[in-house]
Amino acid sequence: MPGANRRGLQLPSGTSNFGSTKRAALLLEKETPLSSSSSTPKNSKPPSPVSKEMTAMWKFAEQYARVTDTVFCSEPEVTSTVLQGLAVNKRELGAPLCPCRSYNDMQAEVKNAYWNCPCVPMQERKECHCMLFLPKDTEFAGETGTIDIEHLIAAEEAGASTEVVF
């Protein structure tokens, strides 16, 4: 559908979808483990100690941050907790539904796709309620769009819940 994003929402003329909607969907569908140094995110170790879903979300988030020229939160615990929530939702619901919101019917929200990461506000306006993807000039913006695996391991070990409400 011309002028619409993958969720069928009409984009206002002159706005950009950052060219990332299709790329984001492809990144989320591709869940191959990171095995060679050419596909391993910079400053990161191979992700073998974390789940397949966490690996997929980690790889997606670092690539999406690069594509959208955004960075992660300056507090790595925020980033790792959000990634863990996305990974849990991907495993349990089949889609990376935003873990930072409350839902009456999570399955209906997954089908609606508005809050599936990257959510429509992020795609259209670079507004991420979870503070996962932040513009570089934001108060809580970190310096990079990468995260060390140690933070992801800690989040999985802590068993971050499906719902992370801020």
Backbone as CSV, one residue per row, in Angstrom:
resi,resn,N_x,N_y,N_z,CA_x,CA_y,CA_z,C_x,C_y,C_z
1,MET,0.853,-1.173,0.000,0.000,0.000,0.000,0.900,1.237,0.000
2,PRO,0.894,2.076,-1.069,1.755,3.250,-1.114,1.393,4.236,-0.011
3,GLY,2.417,4.814,0.605,2.207,5.804,1.648,1.756,5.234,2.973
4,ALA,1.799,3.915,3.103,1.381,3.293,4.359,2.536,2.484,4.915
5,ASN,2.561,2.352,6.231,3.590,1.505,6.830,3.095,0.069,6.834
6,ARG,3.918,-0.861,7.377,3.567,-2.280,7.320,2.312,-2.605,8.105
7,ARG,1.869,-1.724,8.971,0.664,-1.966,9.755,-0.572,-1.403,9.069
8,GLY,-0.387,-0.880,7.835,-1.509,-0.352,7.087,-1.903,1.048,7.495
9,LEU,-1.125,1.685,8.379,-1.439,3.044,8.799,-0.917,4.020,7.761
10,GLN,-1.742,4.935,7.352,-1.367,5.909,6.350,-0.381,6.900,6.951
11,LEU,0.732,7.113,6.272,1.719,8.080,6.737,1.418,9.428,6.108
12,PRO,1.509,10.519,6.884,1.287,11.837,6.311,2.299,12.093,5.211
13,SER,1.887,12.815,4.161,2.811,13.082,3.062,3.998,13.884,3.581
14,GLY,5.151,13.579,3.038,6.367,14.274,3.441,7.023,13.697,4.679
15,THR,6.408,12.713,5.316,7.040,12.113,6.490,7.808,10.889,6.066
16,SER,8.802,10.585,6.845,9.644,9.436,6.551,9.352,8.333,7.540
17,ASN,9.405,7.127,7.057,9.293,5.979,7.944,10.694,5.486,8.258
18,PHE,11.681,6.365,8.038,13.095,6.113,8.290,13.613,4.941,7.471
19,GLY,12.827,4.491,6.506,13.227,3.355,5.698,13.435,2.106,6.532
20,SER,12.909,2.121,7.739,13.270,1.060,8.667,12.161,0.055,8.932
21,THR,10.948,0.338,8.530,9.868,-0.579,8.853,10.122,-1.948,8.245
22,LYS,10.428,-1.976,6.955,10.681,-3.247,6.289,11.925,-3.902,6.872
23,ARG,12.966,-3.090,7.083,14.202,-3.612,7.648,13.966,-4.171,9.045
24,ALA,13.185,-3.454,9.855,12.906,-3.911,11.220,12.163,-5.236,11.197
25,ALA,11.196,-5.367,10.310,10.450,-6.621,10.221,11.370,-7.764,9.816
26,LEU,12.256,-7.494,8.867,13.195,-8.536,8.446,14.141,-8.917,9.571
27,LEU,14.593,-7.917,10.321,15.504,-8.197,11.425,14.828,-9.038,12.492
28,LEU,13.567,-8.761,12.762,12.851,-9.517,13.782,12.571,-10.947,13.336
29,GLU,12.333,-11.133,12.039,12.048,-12.474,11.539,13.305,-13.325,11.488
30,LYS,14.442,-12.687,11.315,15.704,-13.404,11.189,16.247,-13.668,12.579
31,GLU,16.242,-14.909,12.992,16.696,-15.239,14.335,17.882,-16.178,14.302
32,THR,18.777,-15.969,13.338,19.949,-16.825,13.282,20.935,-16.372,14.334
33,PRO,21.594,-17.305,15.012,22.551,-16.931,16.042,23.730,-16.190,15.444
34,LEU,24.291,-15.306,16.225,25.481,-14.583,15.806,26.664,-15.532,15.945
35,SER,27.279,-15.912,14.827,28.344,-16.892,14.931,29.672,-16.397,14.420
36,SER,29.677,-15.453,13.516,30.958,-14.984,13.002,31.202,-13.560,13.442
37,SER,32.459,-13.181,13.457,32.795,-11.837,13.920,32.210,-10.772,13.009
38,SER,31.948,-11.099,11.733,31.386,-10.108,10.826,29.937,-9.776,11.164
39,SER,29.211,-10.681,11.832,27.820,-10.396,12.171,27.630,-10.063,13.649
40,THR,28.682,-10.106,14.434,28.589,-9.795,15.854,28.593,-8.284,16.034
41,PRO,27.647,-7.725,16.796,27.650,-6.287,17.028,28.978,-5.843,17.631
42,LYS,29.422,-4.654,17.240,30.681,-4.123,17.759,30.662,-4.064,19.276
43,ASN,31.824,-4.246,19.880,32.007,-4.177,21.331,31.177,-5.218,22.072
44,SER,30.772,-6.265,21.401,29.945,-7.277,22.034,30.582,-8.645,21.866
45,LYS,30.288,-9.520,22.809,30.776,-10.891,22.754,29.697,-11.769,22.132
46,PRO,30.066,-12.947,21.626,29.036,-13.844,21.093,27.963,-14.119,22.146
47,PRO,26.684,-14.132,21.744,25.583,-14.177,22.699,25.156,-15.562,23.173
48,SER,26.012,-16.535,23.127,25.602,-17.882,23.497,24.979,-18.011,24.886
49,PRO,25.356,-17.203,25.889,24.763,-17.387,27.220,23.327,-16.869,27.372
50,VAL,22.744,-16.287,26.333,21.380,-15.766,26.454,20.452,-16.516,25.505
51,SER,19.156,-16.395,25.756,18.153,-17.109,24.965,18.141,-16.659,23.509
52,LYS,17.548,-17.494,22.688,17.394,-17.190,21.263,16.613,-15.885,21.072
53,GLU,15.555,-15.698,21.869,14.741,-14.480,21.751,15.520,-13.248,22.181
54,MET,16.302,-13.368,23.259,17.115,-12.232,23.705,18.163,-11.901,22.647
55,THR,18.763,-12.915,22.063,19.741,-12.692,20.998,19.100,-11.961,19.827
56,ALA,17.909,-12.396,19.430,17.205,-11.754,18.318,16.889,-10.296,18.638
57,MET,16.407,-10.032,19.859,16.057,-8.657,20.229,17.304,-7.786,20.343
58,TRP,18.389,-8.344,20.871,19.655,-7.620,21.007,20.174,-7.214,19.629
59,LYS,20.216,-8.183,18.719,20.705,-7.924,17.364,19.811,-6.895,16.673
60,PHE,18.489,-7.094,16.775,17.551,-6.151,16.177,17.755,-4.744,16.733
61,ALA,17.812,-4.610,18.057,17.889,-3.290,18.690,19.160,-2.550,18.290
62,GLU,20.288,-3.236,18.275,21.534,-2.567,17.892,21.490,-2.135,16.432
63,GLN,20.949,-2.962,15.551,20.852,-2.593,14.137,19.836,-1.470,13.933
64,TYR,18.710,-1.540,14.641,17.686,-0.508,14.489,18.194,0.839,15.013
65,ALA,18.949,0.825,16.095,19.533,2.069,16.614,20.458,2.688,15.569
66,ARG,21.250,1.862,14.893,22.132,2.378,13.838,21.322,2.971,12.694
67,VAL,20.311,2.245,12.247,19.500,2.670,11.107,18.786,3.988,11.402
68,THR,18.299,4.153,12.615,17.520,5.349,12.970,18.366,6.446,13.604
69,ASP,19.663,6.219,13.718,20.582,7.186,14.326,20.134,7.560,15.742
70,THR,19.770,6.540,16.515,19.396,6.728,17.912,20.386,5.971,18.785
71,VAL,20.290,6.181,20.080,21.174,5.510,21.040,20.327,4.887,22.139
72,PHE,20.961,4.036,22.943,20.283,3.431,24.081,20.365,4.362,25.284
73,CYS,19.587,4.065,26.297,19.573,4.824,27.541,20.949,4.772,28.200
74,SER,21.297,5.831,28.906,22.589,5.891,29.604,22.670,4.870,30.734
75,GLU,21.538,4.376,31.191,21.502,3.334,32.220,21.296,1.985,31.537
76,PRO,22.331,1.155,31.442,22.193,-0.113,30.724,21.122,-1.040,31.294
77,GLU,20.783,-0.881,32.564,19.744,-1.717,33.155,18.386,-1.442,32.513
78,VAL,18.151,-0.200,32.106,16.897,0.133,31.423,16.845,-0.614,30.094
79,THR,17.923,-0.500,29.326,17.981,-1.155,28.020,17.834,-2.666,28.151
80,SER,18.579,-3.270,29.067,18.535,-4.732,29.196,17.173,-5.216,29.692
81,THR,16.536,-4.460,30.562,15.217,-4.845,31.065,14.167,-4.760,29.958
82,VAL,14.227,-3.700,29.155,13.286,-3.571,28.035,13.517,-4.695,27.025
83,LEU,14.786,-4.974,26.709,15.085,-6.064,25.773,14.592,-7.403,26.314
84,GLN,14.732,-7.615,27.611,14.236,-8.857,28.216,12.715,-8.939,28.089
85,GLY,12.024,-7.840,28.358,10.568,-7.822,28.207,10.137,-8.096,26.776
86,LEU,10.848,-7.507,25.817,10.554,-7.764,24.407,10.796,-9.233,24.060
87,ALA,11.895,-9.797,24.582,12.223,-11.203,24.317,11.157,-12.135,24.899
88,VAL,10.706,-11.844,26.109,9.654,-12.658,26.735,8.375,-12.577,25.903
89,ASN,8.010,-11.365,25.489,6.795,-11.211,24.688,6.925,-11.903,23.335
90,LYS,8.110,-11.834,22.746,8.331,-12.517,21.465,8.161,-14.028,21.634
91,ARG,8.698,-14.565,22.718,8.591,-16.006,22.978,7.147,-16.408,23.308
92,GLU,6.489,-15.652,24.176,5.162,-16.041,24.664,4.009,-15.616,23.759
93,LEU,4.185,-14.499,23.054,3.096,-13.971,22.231,3.368,-14.085,20.733
94,GLY,4.620,-14.358,20.385,4.984,-14.459,18.977,5.381,-13.146,18.344
95,ALA,5.378,-12.068,19.116,5.755,-10.750,18.606,6.360,-9.936,19.744
96,PRO,7.249,-9.003,19.412,7.883,-8.180,20.441,6.991,-7.011,20.868
97,LEU,5.905,-7.329,21.531,4.974,-6.315,22.021,5.673,-5.465,23.074
98,CYS,5.479,-4.162,23.009,6.099,-3.237,23.960,5.819,-3.696,25.393
99,PRO,6.876,-3.915,26.188,6.674,-4.386,27.555,6.418,-3.258,28.546
100,CYS,6.406,-2.046,28.082,6.310,-0.891,28.984,4.899,-0.326,29.078
101,ARG,3.946,-1.047,28.583,2.556,-0.605,28.616,1.681,-1.702,29.208
102,SER,0.526,-1.295,29.720,-0.456,-2.260,30.233,-1.491,-2.517,29.147
103,TYR,-1.917,-3.758,29.028,-2.877,-4.144,28.001,-4.006,-4.955,28.627
104,ASN,-5.222,-4.738,28.141,-6.346,-5.578,28.557,-6.281,-6.931,27.869
105,ASP,-5.863,-6.935,26.612,-5.797,-8.165,25.821,-4.512,-8.132,24.997
106,MET,-3.487,-8.790,25.497,-2.178,-8.741,24.845,-2.214,-9.365,23.450
107,GLN,-2.955,-10.455,23.263,-3.036,-11.084,21.937,-3.677,-10.135,20.919
108,ALA,-4.705,-9.411,21.335,-5.343,-8.444,20.439,-4.367,-7.329,20.083
109,GLU,-3.574,-6.902,21.044,-2.581,-5.853,20.781,-1.507,-6.337,19.811
110,VAL,-1.105,-7.594,19.949,-0.131,-8.163,19.012,-0.699,-8.127,17.599
111,LYS,-1.962,-8.529,17.442,-2.601,-8.524,16.117,-2.750,-7.109,15.576
112,ASN,-3.063,-6.170,16.448,-3.187,-4.773,16.052,-1.847,-4.240,15.550
113,ALA,-0.758,-4.682,16.175,0.623,-4.377,15.789,1.074,-2.947,16.075
114,TYR,0.210,-2.096,16.581,0.592,-0.703,16.839,1.742,-0.620,17.836
115,TRP,1.718,-1.463,18.883,2.742,-1.412,19.928,3.813,-2.485,19.771
116,ASN,3.829,-3.202,18.648,4.919,-4.137,18.404,6.173,-3.334,18.074
117,CYS,7.285,-3.696,18.662,8.537,-2.966,18.486,9.120,-3.227,17.097
118,PRO,9.499,-2.146,16.398,9.400,-0.748,16.772,7.965,-0.253,16.597
119,CYS,7.455,0.381,17.621,6.066,0.835,17.627,5.869,1.976,16.626
120,VAL,4.632,2.249,16.321,4.306,3.296,15.363,4.858,4.656,15.799
121,PRO,4.719,5.076,17.079,5.304,6.367,17.460,6.826,6.430,17.218
122,MET,7.517,5.319,17.421,8.958,5.293,17.163,9.226,5.416,15.670
123,GLN,8.497,4.680,14.872,8.708,4.716,13.428,8.400,6.084,12.840
124,GLU,7.336,6.704,13.317,6.899,7.960,12.720,7.567,9.192,13.311
125,ARG,7.854,9.179,14.621,8.343,10.402,15.272,9.592,10.201,16.120
126,LYS,10.166,8.999,16.104,11.308,8.664,16.963,10.969,8.877,18.438
127,GLU,9.771,8.458,18.835,9.332,8.550,20.228,9.190,7.144,20.792
128,CYS,10.130,6.759,21.657,10.112,5.431,22.260,9.794,5.576,23.744
129,HIS,8.582,5.191,24.115,8.118,5.287,25.497,9.021,4.498,26.451
130,CYS,9.597,3.410,25.978,10.430,2.524,26.808,11.827,3.082,27.077
131,MET,12.195,4.099,26.363,13.553,4.660,26.437,14.591,3.675,25.893
132,LEU,14.172,2.811,24.979,15.116,1.908,24.337,15.866,2.649,23.238
133,PHE,15.147,3.345,22.378,15.752,4.111,21.292,15.557,5.595,21.589
134,LEU,16.652,6.296,21.804,16.575,7.710,22.173,17.354,8.576,21.188
135,PRO,16.795,9.738,20.820,17.591,10.683,20.038,18.823,11.087,20.858
136,LYS,19.911,11.368,20.181,21.176,11.640,20.867,21.128,12.860,21.780
137,ASP,20.208,13.786,21.532,20.141,15.003,22.343,19.167,14.890,23.517
138,THR,18.672,13.697,23.789,17.731,13.465,24.885,18.473,13.391,26.216
139,GLU,17.826,13.834,27.275,18.446,13.889,28.601,19.057,12.565,29.049
140,PHE,18.390,11.458,28.817,18.872,10.167,29.309,19.610,9.352,28.251
141,ALA,19.935,9.993,27.125,20.608,9.286,26.036,22.008,8.862,26.442
142,GLY,22.337,7.625,26.102,23.694,7.133,26.302,24.566,7.585,25.144
143,GLU,25.752,7.022,25.081,26.675,7.421,24.023,26.568,6.545,22.784
144,THR,26.031,5.333,22.926,25.979,4.416,21.787,24.658,3.658,21.742
145,GLY,24.476,2.969,20.654,23.332,2.081,20.486,23.764,0.633,20.620
146,THR,24.703,0.390,21.532,25.164,-0.976,21.792,25.058,-1.254,23.286
147,ILE,25.028,-2.537,23.613,24.985,-2.937,25.019,25.812,-4.204,25.170
148,ASP,26.535,-4.301,26.262,27.348,-5.486,26.530,26.463,-6.637,26.977
149,ILE,26.863,-7.812,26.588,26.079,-9.013,26.882,25.917,-9.259,28.381
150,GLU,26.855,-8.793,29.197,26.752,-9.015,30.643,25.449,-8.446,31.201
151,HIS,25.016,-7.313,30.668,23.757,-6.700,31.121,22.561,-7.561,30.705
152,LEU,22.649,-8.169,29.530,21.561,-9.027,29.053,21.478,-10.307,29.868
153,ILE,22.635,-10.864,30.192,22.673,-12.066,31.027,22.042,-11.773,32.383
154,ALA,22.407,-10.632,32.975,21.860,-10.254,34.285,20.343,-10.095,34.218
155,ALA,19.841,-9.496,33.135,18.391,-9.310,32.996,17.682,-10.655,32.888
156,GLU,18.250,-11.577,32.124,17.622,-12.899,32.003,17.677,-13.654,33.323
157,GLU,18.792,-13.548,34.019,18.908,-14.234,35.311,17.938,-13.667,36.333
158,ALA,17.693,-12.354,36.257,16.754,-11.719,37.179,15.313,-12.064,36.812
159,GLY,15.130,-12.565,35.587,13.781,-12.959,35.158,12.857,-11.785,35.009
160,ALA,13.305,-10.763,34.288,12.471,-9.582,34.072,11.092,-10.013,33.602
161,SER,10.072,-9.386,34.133,8.696,-9.774,33.830,8.310,-9.373,32.418
162,THR,7.188,-9.912,31.968,6.663,-9.586,30.647,6.283,-8.117,30.574
163,GLU,5.792,-7.572,31.654,5.334,-6.193,31.660,6.280,-5.342,32.491
164,VAL,6.861,-4.326,31.842,7.783,-3.419,32.506,7.153,-2.040,32.422
165,VAL,6.447,-1.627,33.437,5.720,-0.361,33.392,6.571,0.739,34.001
166,PHE,6.755,1.816,33.228,7.521,2.977,33.696,6.584,4.041,34.189
